Amino acid sequence: MELFLLIFGALFSVINPLGAIPIFVGLTQDDSDRERQRISFWTAINVFLILLISFFIGQYVLAFFGISIDALRIAGGFIIVNSGFSLLNRKFIKSRGVHKDVENDAQKRNDIALTPLAIPMLAGPGSISLLIAMYQDYPLIEQKVIACLAIGAVSLVIFLIMRSAPYLARILGASGIVAISRIIGFIIIAIGVQYISSSIVNIVEAIDFTK
């Protein structure tokens, strides 16, 4: 249970589905309640599949390009830290990594569940790099099963939040979403700094200073 909560908390913080509420409401403002439910469901399914594939396949992509896990942790750490600072500066809610042209195009499309909602808004570089690193951190089969369950739980929470987005937006308001996002942003920065620092320590320890 402790490992499940650890992975769930880290993923939920990096993905931050609460920060995506304003954009989801804006993109689906002309849709019916049934259509919002469908989009919410497929967004959660897409996020689950993207994260699951990243978790199991990511290491082979790294091996193909000759990228070490510590290099990935450092790069992913910088992305995660940048996302955290964006949340603290109230920039993340406005853009969530979605270019204005992409957002305008999404308004004209019938299905936005895959892009821009699932990727890059929710399953972005930060969460993907985090999962690739976690695959190396938890080598046991039992740990990988728990990680998959945590990914599924996060996807379920994403569905519930997206499904309730119009109500949450009214209840929390802009100030409430900003306040929660800032708290999550601080946690995200801590996660990113931890990944960077631990990777630097691993690299330094691997250097043979006796040569």
N, C-alpha and C positions, 0 to 999 in steps of 0.2 A: 504493500500500500504506500509505503514511503517513497519508493522509486516511481510509482504511478503518479503520485502527487507532484514529485519533483519535475518529471517530464511534462506533465499536464500544465503545471504552473509556468514553466519556462516557455512552452509553446504558446500558451494563451497570451502571455505577456508580449512576446515578439509579434504574434499575429495581430493582437489587439482588435478583435471584431467590433468592440464598442466604438472605436474611432472610425469605423466604416459606415456607421449608421447614417450620418447625414448624406453621404454620397448615395447609399442604397435608396434612401427615401427620395432623393432628387431624381435618380434614374428611373424609379418605378412610380413616380407621382401620378402618371396617367394610366397606370395598370389597375386591374381589378384586384380584389383581395385574393381570389383564387389564383390569379397569375403571379402575384407576389409570393404566394405559398409555393408555387411551382419553381419560381426562380430561386427562392431560399433553399429548397430541397436540392436542386441540382448544383447550386453553388457549394453547398456542404459536401455533396458527393464528389465534385470536381476537386475541392480542396483535399479531401481524404485521399483520393487517388494520386494527386500530385505529391503530397507529403509521403505517402507510402512508397511510391516509386523512387522518390528522392532518397528515402531511408535505406532502401535495399540496393538500388542501382548506383547511387552517387559515388560509392567507393571505386567502382570500376571505371567511371568517367575520370576520376582523379588519377587512377593508375594509367589510363590511356594517355593522358596529357602529362604524366610525370609530376603531378602536384602532390606534395606531402600533406599529411593530415594537419600538421602544425601550421603550414602555410595557409591551409583552408581556414583553420581556426582564427588565425590573425586577420585574414581578409574578411571572414564572416563577422568577426568581432568588431571590426571597424564599421561594417554595414549596420550591425545591431546598435552600436553606440550612436551612429549618425541618426538612426531611426528614433532612438531615445531622446536625443537632443531636439529633433524635429517636433516630437510630442511636447517637450517642455516649452518650446517656442511657439506652439500652437500652429505649426505649419503642416503637420502630418494630417490633421483632420480635413484641411482644405484640399489637399492633393492626393494623399495616400499613394503616391507614386504614379498617378494617372495623369498623363498629359492632357491638356485641354482639347486637343484635336481628337484624342482617343475618347474622351468623355462625350464630345459632340457626336462622334460616330456611333457611340453606344446608344445615344438617345434615338437613333434612327434604326437600330437593329432590333430584331424580334427577341433574340436570346442574348442576354448579357451575363449568364451564369458562369461561363468559362472565362471570358475576358470582357470587361476589366475586373469583374468582381472576384473570381477565384484567383486569377493571376493577372496583374501583379499586386492587387489590393491586399489580398489575404495571404496566399501562399507566395510570398516574395523571396528575394535572395537571402534575407536574414533567417527566415524559418527553414529554408531548404539547406543552407549551410549548417545551421544548428543541428538538423537531423542527421546530416552526413557525418558530422563529428560525433554525435551520440551513438551511431552505429559502431564506431571504433571504441567508444567508452564502455559499451555494454555488450561484451562478446558472447555471453551465455544465451542459450535458446530461451530460457525463462525470461531473461531481461528483454530480449527482443519482442517476445509476446506481450509483455507489459507495455513496452513502447508502442506497439501497434494498438493496444487497447487505449492508451492515452491519446494517440492520434485520432482514433474513432470517437473518443469522448469529446475532444476539442471540436471535431467536425459536427458532432451533435449539438454542442453549445452554439456553434456558429449558426446552425439552422434555426435554433430557438431564438437567438438574438436577431437574426435577419427577419424571421417570421414576425417578431414583435417590434421590429424597428420603428414603425410609425408611432406606436404607443410609448416606447422608450424615449423617442425623440421629444414627445410632448411632456412626459413625466420628468425626465432629466433636464431638458432644455439645453441650450448651447453651453451655458456656464457649467452645468453638471457634467456634460460630456468632456469639456475641457479639463475640469478638475480631476476626473477619473483618469483621463488620458495622461495628465501630468504625473500622477502617482505611478501609473504603469510605465511611463517614460523613464522615471528614476530607476525602477526595477530593471528595465531593459538595458540601461546604461551599465548597471552593475553586472548583468550577465555578460555583456560584451567585454567589459574590462577584465572580468574573470577569465574569459576565453583567451584574450590577448596575453594576459600576464602568465597564465599557465603554459601557453605555447612557447613564450619567450624563455621561461624557465627550462622547459624540455629541450629547446634548441641549445641553450647554454650548457646544460648538463651533458649533452651529447658531444660537445666539443672536447677534443683531447688536447689539453693545454701542455701536456708533457712533451709534445713533438717540437 
